[in-house]
Amino acid sequence: MAGQVSYTPIEADVVAAARDWFRRALLQPRTRLALFGTALAAALLGAGLTLQGGARPGYAVWVGSAAALGGFILVCLGLALRYALLPGQARRNFRRNPVLQCEQAFAWSDEGISWDSEVANARIAWRDLHRWGEGPSTFLFAVSERGVHFVPRRALSGAEAADLGATARRHGPARH
């Protein structure tokens, strides 16, 4: 089925989209690799240096475990800091970018998605979309690794949101 909605983004929409995109990124394999890879590297480094210093193996395992926990906590703190800074960055981006403040008409069909505003317009076939995702507040459509268009759920009725999600699942790329 096809659909179309018009909306004017507000600052809260941009903040919600940034948070939804961040939460989506946390589920990516590269994020898990960073989290557990850092812990593993810290464990191996801690245990290896302890063994090289002549300590007994039991103590090296304890040091390696503590280093792994420290590496895991360090990456988690970095992610938490990034998440805490997101609202301010999103608000600044909204205030500085007049394109984000214009009324937009977003449409979807079995062929692809499109959006039009007074300053920009685009049409993208589902097969050309980099990825897509949905969060609690927004639908997210990545046209590239860094370029993301969002549609706030507040602009959609329940039926429209269900149809957009079903159409994207049916025709869009995997939501990885």
N, C-alpha and C positions, 0 to 999 in steps of 0.2 A: 504494500500500500504506500502511497505517497502522502506527504504532509508538508505544511509550511506554518511557521510561527514568526511573529515580529516581536522584538523586545529591544529595550534600551538597557545595556549593561549598567549596573551600579557598582560602586566600589566593593561592596560585600560579595558580589558575583565573582569579581576578579580574585579576591582573597580565597573564596571557596574553591575556585578552579585551581589555584596554585596548591592549595592543601590536597585536593583530590588527586592532582598530578603527582605530588610528592608521595602520597600514600600508595599510588599505583607503582611508582618507582621503587618503593621498598620491597615490593614483591618480585622484582626483576632478579634474574640469576646473578647479575653482576653485583647487586647489592649484597646478596647472601655470600657471594664469593669474597667480597671485601670484608664482610663481618667475620666470617669463619676463617678466611685466609689469613687475616691479621692475627687472629687468636692462635692459629696453628703456627704461623711464623714466629710469633712471640714465644710460644711454648718451646719450639725447637731451638730457638736462639738462647732462651734462658737455660734450658736443660743442657744444651751443648756447651755453653760457656761455663756452667757449673761443673760439668764432667771434666772439661779441659783444665779446670782449676784444681782437680784432684779430689773433688767431693765424692762421697759414696752415692751409688745410683738412687737410693731411696730419697735422699735429699735433692738430687737433680730432678726427680719426678715432681717433688713438691714445688721446687722453684719454677719448673716448666709449667705446672698447673697455675701457679700464681701469675706468671707472665701471660699465660693464655687468658686468664680472667681479666688482667689489666688491659690487654689488647682489645678484648671484646668490649670492655667498659669504655675504652677510649673511642672506639668507632661509634658506639651507641651515644656517647656524649656529643660527638661531632654531628651525628644525625639529629639529635634532639636540638642542638644549637641551630642547625639549618632550618628545622621546622619552626623554631621560635622566631627566627628572622623573616620567615616567609610573609607574614601579614604586612609588615612594614615595607618590604620590597614590592609586594603586589600593589599596595596603596600608592606608592611613589610611581610605579609604572602606569597605573590608571590615571593619575593626575597629570603626568607628563605626556601621555599618548592620546591625542584627540580621537584617533581612530577607534579606541576602545569605548569612547563616550557617545558614539553615534548610534542612532536606531539601526537595527540590523534585521534583515529578513533572512531567515534560515529555512532551507527546504531540503527534503530528502525524498529519494525514490529508489526503485530497484537498481537504477543506473549509478547513482552517486549522491553527493551532497553539494549544496551551493549556499552561499550567503552573499547578500548584497547590502551595501550601505551607501551613503552619499560620498564616501571617500575611497571605497574599495569594493571589489566583488571577485568572486572566485567560484569555479565549478570543478569538482574533483570526482572522478570515477572511483568507485569502491576499490577497484584493483590498484589504483595509483595512491591510495591512502597509505601512509607509513604504518600507522596503528591507530587504534581507538580504545576508549575505555569509558567506564561510567563510574561515578562516585556518588556519594550521598546527595551532593548538591548540583552536580553538573554532568553533562555528557562531554567527553573530550575527544577531539579528532586531530591527530598529529599528521600534519602534511609533510613533515620532515622530522629529523631527530630533535630539533629545537623549536620548530614552529607548530604551535598548538592553537586550534580554534575551539572555543567552548560554547555550549548552549546551557544556560542555567535551567535547572528543572522547574523553577518557579514560572518560567515562560511557557511550559508545556502542561497540558491537561494530563490526567492519569492515562487516558487512552493514547494520547499522542506520545507520551514517554514510553509506554509499552510498545507502540508501533515502531518508534525510532530504534529502540533497543533490539527488537526482533529483526528489523530490516538490517541493522548493522551486524548482528550475529549471523544472519543469513548470507549477506553479500560482502561484508567487510573483512579485512585481514584479521588474523588472530589477535586477541587482546593482550598479548604478552607484554 
